[in-house]
Amino acid sequence: MPQPVELVGFRVGVTPAEKRTDRNGNEKVVGGTAWYQADEIRPLNAVPTSRKSASQEG
């Protein structure tokens, strides 16, 4: 069953598409990719690990 998570340091990047010409002189668009990266994946019910978060609770 899916569970909600927090993506820490989530980033999205895009590699632009390029125009290339093949041997017959035809132009083609190649590439163009989106990528996603996160430093950490935490379940939403996880206990905070930073001092700042822990001190604010108590």
C-alpha positions as CSV (number, residue, x, y, z in Angstrom):
1,M,0.0,0.0,0.0
2,P,1.5,3.4,-0.9
3,Q,2.6,5.6,2.0
4,P,3.2,9.4,1.9
5,V,6.8,10.5,2.0
6,E,8.9,13.6,2.2
7,L,11.5,14.2,-0.5
8,V,14.4,16.1,1.1
9,G,16.5,18.1,-1.3
10,F,14.3,17.4,-4.3
11,R,15.6,18.7,-7.6
12,V,14.3,18.5,-11.2
13,G,16.5,19.0,-14.2
14,V,16.0,19.1,-17.9
15,T,18.5,18.1,-20.6
16,P,17.7,20.1,-23.7
17,A,16.9,18.4,-27.0
18,E,19.4,18.7,-29.9
19,K,18.9,18.9,-33.6
20,R,21.1,16.5,-35.5
21,T,21.5,15.9,-39.2
22,D,21.8,12.3,-40.4
23,R,23.9,11.0,-43.4
24,N,21.0,11.8,-45.8
25,G,20.7,15.4,-44.7
26,N,17.5,14.9,-42.7
27,E,17.2,16.9,-39.5
28,K,16.2,15.0,-36.4
29,V,15.5,16.1,-32.8
30,V,17.1,13.8,-30.3
31,G,17.5,13.8,-26.5
32,G,15.4,16.0,-24.3
33,T,15.2,14.3,-20.9
34,A,13.7,15.3,-17.6
35,W,15.4,13.9,-14.5
36,Y,14.5,13.9,-10.8
37,Q,16.7,13.5,-7.7
38,A,16.3,13.6,-4.0
39,D,18.9,13.5,-1.2
40,E,16.7,11.6,1.1
41,I,13.3,10.0,1.2
42,R,11.6,10.0,4.6
43,P,8.2,8.5,5.6
44,L,5.9,11.3,6.9
45,N,5.6,9.5,10.2
46,A,9.4,9.6,10.8
47,V,10.8,11.2,14.0
48,P,12.7,14.5,13.2
49,T,16.4,14.1,13.3
50,S,17.6,17.7,13.3
51,R,18.3,19.6,16.6
52,K,16.1,22.5,15.5
53,S,13.0,20.4,14.9
54,A,13.6,18.4,18.2
55,S,14.0,21.6,20.3
56,Q,10.9,23.2,18.8
57,E,8.8,20.2,19.9
58,G,9.8,20.1,23.6
